[in-house]
């Protein structure tokens, strides 16, 4: 939870880590969405899983009360995974190491999410998580104008030897048509966490995500644009987090 932030709700593209490991091979699971959330903790579910090579995980939901929407997330390390909703098309799927998709209140119980490990020679350790939000929360990526998925609650990172470019789709808040400027209602904060130098293994990576989200006094950079550029420091891994908040009150 951030101090002195003009906000009531926060959204994060990465989550806390739990310690349960489940091996999967074209496996189906149903996740209940009835856990009580708080202002600083939107996580309804979070588990480690191992997805075998060339296999698929199907995820169903039992709807929780009063939820306006959920963000279903999958995090991998090094190797890409593919996430799609219901039917795999250009507008319903995303591939990468940190991916997520949106489901609204009317679709939660009927939406089916699929996680594919299309790698032919490696079993992947994944972190699967669900965040639940209410009507007063901004919808991450809800005013998307350039990514293929209509609601795109994820970041795109492009890098070279010198720079890392991070793109995000604007969030939606209290404006179904996205006709008003996001900057009038939503404050974006960009956070970076540097991991130990030359430490690139998955345990350090996942522990870094956990540490970043556990910090109660993160100091971030306020950004108004949807693109962030920062320096690449060779040999020093870094995690990025975008938080969006609605300016409807003060948090102390």
Backbone torsions as a table, in degrees:
resi	resn	phi	psi	omega
1	UNK	NA	134.0	-177.1
2	UNK	-91.5	141.5	177.9
3	UNK	-90.9	151.2	177.5
4	UNK	54.8	36.4	179.6
5	UNK	-106.4	127.0	179.5
6	UNK	-74.9	89.0	-172.2
7	UNK	-165.5	163.4	167.7
8	UNK	-124.3	-22.6	-176.8
9	UNK	-136.6	146.4	-179.8
10	UNK	-124.9	154.4	174.9
11	UNK	-136.2	140.7	-178.2
12	UNK	-133.6	144.6	-179.0
13	UNK	-91.2	-1.2	173.1
14	UNK	-133.2	159.2	-167.4
15	UNK	-129.7	172.3	172.2
16	UNK	-67.8	156.7	-176.1
17	UNK	-110.1	135.6	172.3
18	UNK	-108.8	-175.1	-167.9
19	UNK	-122.9	9.2	-179.6
20	UNK	-83.7	135.9	-179.7
21	UNK	-115.4	127.5	179.1
22	UNK	-127.4	122.7	176.4
23	UNK	-81.0	139.7	-177.3
24	UNK	-129.7	150.1	173.0
25	UNK	-150.4	97.4	-172.2
26	UNK	46.9	61.5	-169.8
27	UNK	-105.9	145.7	175.8
28	UNK	-113.0	136.9	173.1
29	UNK	-135.3	152.2	174.1
30	UNK	-117.5	125.1	-176.4
31	UNK	-105.6	121.3	175.0
32	UNK	-75.2	141.6	-178.1
33	UNK	-112.3	38.9	-175.4
34	UNK	-105.3	7.4	177.4
35	UNK	-69.9	142.8	178.2
36	UNK	-77.6	129.1	177.7
37	UNK	-103.6	163.7	178.3
38	UNK	-126.4	175.3	179.1
39	UNK	-56.4	-43.3	-175.7
40	UNK	-94.5	-4.8	-177.4
41	UNK	-137.4	101.5	-179.4
42	UNK	-94.8	1.9	-172.0
43	UNK	-75.8	122.3	177.0
44	UNK	-95.1	-24.6	-175.4
45	UNK	-159.5	146.2	174.9
46	UNK	-164.8	118.9	-179.5
47	UNK	-145.3	147.9	167.1
48	UNK	-81.0	142.6	174.6
49	UNK	-140.7	155.4	172.6
50	UNK	-111.8	117.0	-179.3
51	UNK	-101.6	114.8	-176.3
52	UNK	-64.1	158.8	-179.0
53	UNK	-58.3	142.9	-179.9
54	UNK	49.6	38.2	178.5
55	UNK	-124.2	172.0	-172.0
56	UNK	-136.3	141.4	174.7
57	UNK	-113.7	127.9	174.6
58	UNK	-105.3	133.8	-177.6
59	UNK	-122.6	126.3	175.8
60	UNK	-115.1	163.8	-177.8
61	UNK	-131.1	145.8	165.7
62	UNK	-106.5	119.1	-167.7
63	UNK	-64.4	139.4	173.9
64	UNK	-94.5	159.9	-176.6
65	UNK	-72.8	144.7	171.1
66	UNK	68.1	5.1	179.1
67	UNK	-76.8	133.3	177.1
68	UNK	-88.0	-34.3	176.9
69	UNK	-166.1	163.8	175.2
70	UNK	-128.0	157.5	170.2
71	UNK	-118.6	118.3	178.0
72	UNK	-96.0	125.4	-173.6
73	UNK	-123.9	149.1	173.2
74	UNK	-136.3	131.2	-178.7
75	UNK	-121.4	129.9	177.6
76	UNK	-122.9	177.6	179.0
77	UNK	-130.8	119.5	177.0
78	UNK	76.6	-55.7	-174.5
79	UNK	-91.6	138.4	179.7
80	UNK	-72.4	149.9	168.2
81	UNK	-125.9	161.7	178.7
82	UNK	-115.8	131.3	178.4
83	UNK	-120.0	131.3	174.3
84	UNK	-143.8	163.7	-176.9
85	UNK	-116.3	122.6	175.8
86	UNK	66.3	-77.2	-178.7
87	UNK	-122.5	135.1	-175.7
88	UNK	-80.2	108.7	175.8
89	UNK	-137.6	177.9	179.0
90	UNK	-62.0	-32.7	-175.4
91	UNK	-95.0	1.5	-179.7
92	UNK	-123.7	2.5	-174.5
93	UNK	-129.3	154.6	177.5
94	UNK	-147.7	142.6	179.7
95	UNK	-122.2	146.5	179.4
96	UNK	159.4	-168.7	178.8
97	UNK	-97.8	-18.6	177.4
98	UNK	-136.8	98.1	-171.6
99	UNK	-128.6	158.3	179.4
100	UNK	-160.5	155.8	177.5
101	UNK	-138.1	158.9	-175.2
102	UNK	-100.5	147.8	170.4
103	UNK	-140.8	127.1	-178.4
104	UNK	-83.0	172.2	-174.3
105	UNK	-61.8	-33.8	-178.3
106	UNK	-77.9	-18.7	-174.8
107	UNK	-107.6	-8.2	-170.3
108	UNK	-54.3	-45.2	-174.1
109	UNK	-79.7	-15.3	179.5
110	UNK	-105.6	-22.0	178.3
111	UNK	-65.4	140.7	174.8
112	UNK	-122.3	124.6	178.2
113	UNK	-102.5	140.2	-178.9
114	UNK	-125.3	132.5	177.3
115	UNK	-114.8	123.0	-176.9
116	UNK	-115.1	132.3	167.2
117	UNK	-101.4	98.7	-177.1
118	UNK	-88.3	1.0	176.6
119	UNK	-71.5	134.5	-174.6
120	UNK	-89.6	-9.1	-172.7
121	UNK	-132.4	14.7	-177.3
122	UNK	-148.4	136.0	169.7
123	UNK	-88.3	135.4	-172.2
124	UNK	-108.3	134.0	169.0
125	UNK	-84.0	125.6	-177.1
126	UNK	-124.6	154.0	167.8
127	UNK	-114.5	117.1	-177.7
128	UNK	-105.7	130.8	-174.6
129	UNK	-147.2	156.7	177.3
130	UNK	-132.5	131.4	173.1
131	UNK	-112.4	138.0	-179.6
132	UNK	-112.6	138.9	-176.2
133	UNK	-131.4	163.7	-178.6
134	UNK	-114.6	177.7	-173.3
135	UNK	-63.8	-22.2	-179.9
136	UNK	-86.1	-1.0	-179.7
137	UNK	-90.6	141.0	171.3
138	UNK	-63.2	145.3	176.7
139	UNK	-91.7	111.3	-178.4
140	UNK	-62.2	128.7	-179.2
141	UNK	72.1	13.4	-175.4
142	UNK	-71.4	-21.5	176.6
143	UNK	-110.7	40.1	180.0
144	UNK	-61.3	137.6	179.4
145	UNK	-127.8	-5.3	-174.2
146	UNK	-136.6	-24.4	179.2
147	UNK	-78.1	159.3	-175.0
148	UNK	-70.4	-35.1	-179.5
149	UNK	-82.0	127.6	-174.9
150	UNK	-52.4	-46.7	171.7
151	UNK	-109.2	113.0	-170.1
152	UNK	-117.5	88.2	-177.4
153	UNK	-86.7	51.0	-179.3
154	UNK	-148.1	164.1	177.4
155	UNK	-101.9	153.2	171.4
156	UNK	-115.8	127.7	-179.2
157	UNK	-116.4	130.9	175.0
158	UNK	-124.7	134.4	-175.6
159	UNK	-138.9	156.5	171.3
160	UNK	-133.5	-162.1	-176.0
161	UNK	-68.7	-19.6	-173.0
162	UNK	-115.3	-33.4	-170.9
163	UNK	-132.6	160.4	169.2
164	UNK	-124.7	123.7	177.0
165	UNK	-102.8	130.0	179.0
166	UNK	-120.5	121.5	177.2
167	UNK	-108.8	141.6	173.1
168	UNK	-135.4	152.2	174.2
169	UNK	-86.2	142.3	-179.0
170	UNK	-61.0	146.0	176.0
171	UNK	-80.0	160.0	177.7
172	UNK	-111.7	135.3	177.5
173	UNK	-147.6	116.7	172.1
174	UNK	57.4	31.7	179.7
175	UNK	-155.3	89.5	-175.1
176	UNK	-57.3	-30.9	-176.5
177	UNK	-93.0	-2.0	-178.4
178	UNK	55.3	35.1	-176.7
179	UNK	-84.2	-21.1	-179.5
180	UNK	-98.8	156.1	-178.7
181	UNK	-65.8	131.1	177.1
182	UNK	-59.5	-32.9	-176.3
183	UNK	-64.6	-20.5	-179.5
184	UNK	-71.3	-26.4	-171.9
185	UNK	-122.1	-25.6	-170.4
186	UNK	-121.2	131.9	174.9
187	UNK	-103.9	129.9	177.8
188	UNK	-103.5	137.0	174.0
189	UNK	-126.6	133.5	-177.8
190	UNK	-108.8	128.8	-176.9
191	UNK	-123.3	144.4	173.7
192	UNK	-127.5	141.6	173.9
193	UNK	-127.3	118.8	178.0
194	UNK	-84.2	129.8	177.9
195	UNK	-87.4	167.6	179.4
196	UNK	-55.8	141.3	-177.3
197	UNK	-60.1	135.6	178.3
198	UNK	62.6	22.9	178.5
199	UNK	-109.9	101.5	-173.4
200	UNK	-117.2	8.9	-178.1
201	UNK	-79.4	163.5	-172.7
202	UNK	-66.9	-34.1	-179.2
203	UNK	-62.5	-43.0	178.0
204	UNK	-66.1	-40.0	179.9
205	UNK	-60.7	-52.2	-178.8
206	UNK	-67.8	-35.9	177.4
207	UNK	-65.3	-34.0	176.9
208	UNK	-63.9	-41.4	176.5
209	UNK	-61.3	-44.8	179.8
210	UNK	-61.2	-44.0	-179.2
211	UNK	-64.1	-43.1	-178.2
212	UNK	-60.4	-38.9	-176.9
213	UNK	-82.7	-19.4	-180.0
214	UNK	-82.1	-20.2	-178.0
215	UNK	-66.6	132.3	-177.7
216	UNK	-95.8	-10.4	-177.1
217	UNK	-132.0	50.1	177.1
218	UNK	-63.4	141.2	176.2
219	UNK	-108.2	111.1	-174.3
220	UNK	-115.2	174.1	178.9
221	UNK	-103.5	125.4	175.4
222	UNK	-77.3	130.2	-178.9
223	UNK	-128.0	143.3	176.6
224	UNK	-102.7	-21.0	-178.4
225	UNK	-88.8	166.1	179.7
226	UNK	-94.3	5.5	178.8
227	UNK	-129.6	134.4	179.9
228	UNK	-123.2	136.5	177.7
229	UNK	-119.7	129.6	173.7
230	UNK	-142.5	163.5	-172.5
231	UNK	-72.8	147.2	173.6
232	UNK	-96.3	121.2	176.8
233	UNK	-104.3	112.2	-173.3
234	UNK	-60.7	131.6	177.4
235	UNK	84.2	1.6	-177.9
236	UNK	-121.2	98.8	-179.3
237	UNK	-65.2	151.8	-176.2
238	UNK	-142.0	142.5	174.0
239	UNK	-106.9	144.5	179.4
240	UNK	-119.9	139.8	178.2
241	UNK	-134.9	134.6	173.2
242	UNK	-112.6	127.7	174.1
243	UNK	-114.5	132.9	174.1
244	UNK	-117.0	142.7	-178.0
245	UNK	-138.9	147.9	177.6
246	UNK	-91.1	131.8	-177.0
247	UNK	-82.2	76.5	-179.9
248	UNK	-130.0	19.2	178.7
249	UNK	169.4	172.7	-179.0
250	UNK	-110.4	136.9	176.2
251	UNK	-110.8	126.4	-177.7
252	UNK	-117.6	NA	NA
